[in-house]
Amino acid sequence: MSGFSLSSEPFTLERDCQAVMVPQGEVVSLPAGQIGYITQALGGSFTVYVEGNLFRIAGNDADALGKEPPPPIELASDATDADVEVLVWQQLRTVFDPEIPINVVELGLVYDVSIEQSEPEQRKVYVKMTLTAPGCGMGDILVDDVRTKLELIPTVGEADVDLVFDPPWNHSMMSDAAKLETGML
């Protein structure tokens, strides 16, 4: 991602805000009054361009950008594991690499998902995923994003995300839609 484009939306931070540098993964604080551009707003988080650098801002800080935070996830009180699994996959589709406007499921980065009851009315979700490149500086951030978003699902008390590199990721693991989006079809 090159940063500012004609489709980027300008913003002025309304309050101090925590952000993650892309692709380094370093957490920084952007001050109130900072001016920049929103270059990507997908999955409830934002990629912003500020003074020549890209940063990821989490959805719970959307108000700092003058945006609405994502709505809470709802689950019926009689939900089954299958119902929870549907929500798990929906949440995984809200996790985006800040540099690539395609979610981790369509990129083929999620290898396995399983759910188990951990205690009454609580579930534990296990996810096995990889990265497009082993040295990706955003790896820990993406893993944390997956974990955080899955733990927002009612009855999910814990999400265990295992980052693996076997089998190694390659572009053939992408969905056809992702290949088309990236021009790799």
N, C-alpha and C positions, 0 to 999 in steps of 0.2 A: 504494500500500500504506500502510495507516494505522499499521503498527507492531504493537504487542502486540494479540493476540486470545486468546480462550479456548483456541484450538488451538495457541498458541505454546508452545514447550518451554523451560523455564528452564535456564540454564547458569551456571557459574562458570568462567572461564578458568583452565586448569591451568598455563599458562605465558604469557609475553609473546607476542603474536601480531600479525602484520601484517594490516591490514584496509584496505578501500577504502570511503570514504564514498559513500553513494548519495544523490542522483544526481551529486554534484559530481565524483567520480572521484579525490579527493585520497587519497593513501596515508597512513595513520596507524598508530601502534603502540598496541594495546590492552594494558594491563598484566595480569599474572597476578593472579587474584583478582577481576577485573572481573565483575560480575553483569549478566546480560541475558537475552534471549529469542531462540531460534531461530524465525524466522517463515517461513522457506522453506529446504528442504534438497533441492535439485534439481540434477541433473547433476554431482554431486560437489562442489559448492560450497554455501555457506550464506549466507543473508541473516539478519542478527541485528539486534535492536533493543536499543540501549544508551543510556540516559539521553536519550531523546527523539530519537535519531538512528538511521538505518539504515546498516549496514555490510555489505560482502561479504567473506567469509572463504573463501579458496581451499581446495580439497580436501586439498592437501598439508599444511594446518594443522588438519585435522580432529581430530587428537589433542588440540589445545589446548581443544577443545570436549567432549572425552571421547568422540569418535566415531572410527570406523575410516576411514582414507583409502581412496579408490577403488582397486580391484585393478588391477594392471598389465594392459595390453592385450597379447593374444597373437595371433600371426600365424604360420601354417604356413610352414616354410622354403621350400616350393615355391609360395608365394602369387603370384598373377598381379596385374596392375594392377587387374583387375576386383574381385579379393578386397580389395585395398587400398581401392578406391573404396567398397565396402560399409562398411568400417571408417571411412572418412572421413565418410560420411553418418551413421553411428552416433555418431561423436564430435561432429559438428555438432549432433546432437539432444541433446547434453548441455550445450549452451551456452544459458544462460537470462539474460534481462535480470533483474537483482535485484528489480525492482519488478513484473514481470509473470511469472506462473508458467507461461509458455509458451516453448518453445525457439525459437531463431532460424529453424529450418527451417519449423516450423509457422506462425510469424509471417510467413513469406514474405520474410525479410530476406536469404536466400542466393539470389543471382541466377545464379551459375555456379560449377562446380567442374571442374578439369582436373588431370590427373596426367601427369608425364613422368619418364623416367629421367634422373637428373642425373649419375650415375656408377654403376659396377657395384654392384649390391645396394642402391642408394640411389635414392629418388624425391623429386621436388619437387612439392608440391601448390599449386595456384593457386586462390584463392577470391575471387570478386567478391561483395561484400555491401553492404547499406545499413543504415540505422537508421530507426526509426519517425519520428524527427524530426531534422533536420540539427543542431540545437543540443544534442542529447542529451549530457549531461555524462559518461555512461558509455560513449560511443563508443570511445575509446581502450582502455578496459578490456575491452569486448566483443571488439574486434579482437585484443587480446593473448590473451584467453581462447581464441578460435578458434585462433590460431597455436600457443599452448602445447599445447592438447589434440590438435591434429593432429600436432605433433612428438613426441607420446608414442607414436604408431603405429610399430611396428618397420618399418624400411626407409625411413621418411619422414625425410630429413635436413633438409628445410627446407619451411616453409609460408609462402607469400606471400599476404597478405590485403590486397586492394585495397578500400578503402571508397569507394563511389560514391553519387551522389545522382541519377543519371539512368538509368532512369526514377525519378521520385520514388515513394517507398513510399506505399501507401494500403491501407486495410483489406480491399479486394477481393483483395489478394495473399495473405491469410491462408488457411490450410486451413479446411475446414468445421468441423473439430474445434476449431480455435483460435477461430473466430468464435463457436461455441457456448459455449466456455469464457468468453469475454469478453462474451457477450451481444450480439454484433454480427451475428448470423445473421438 
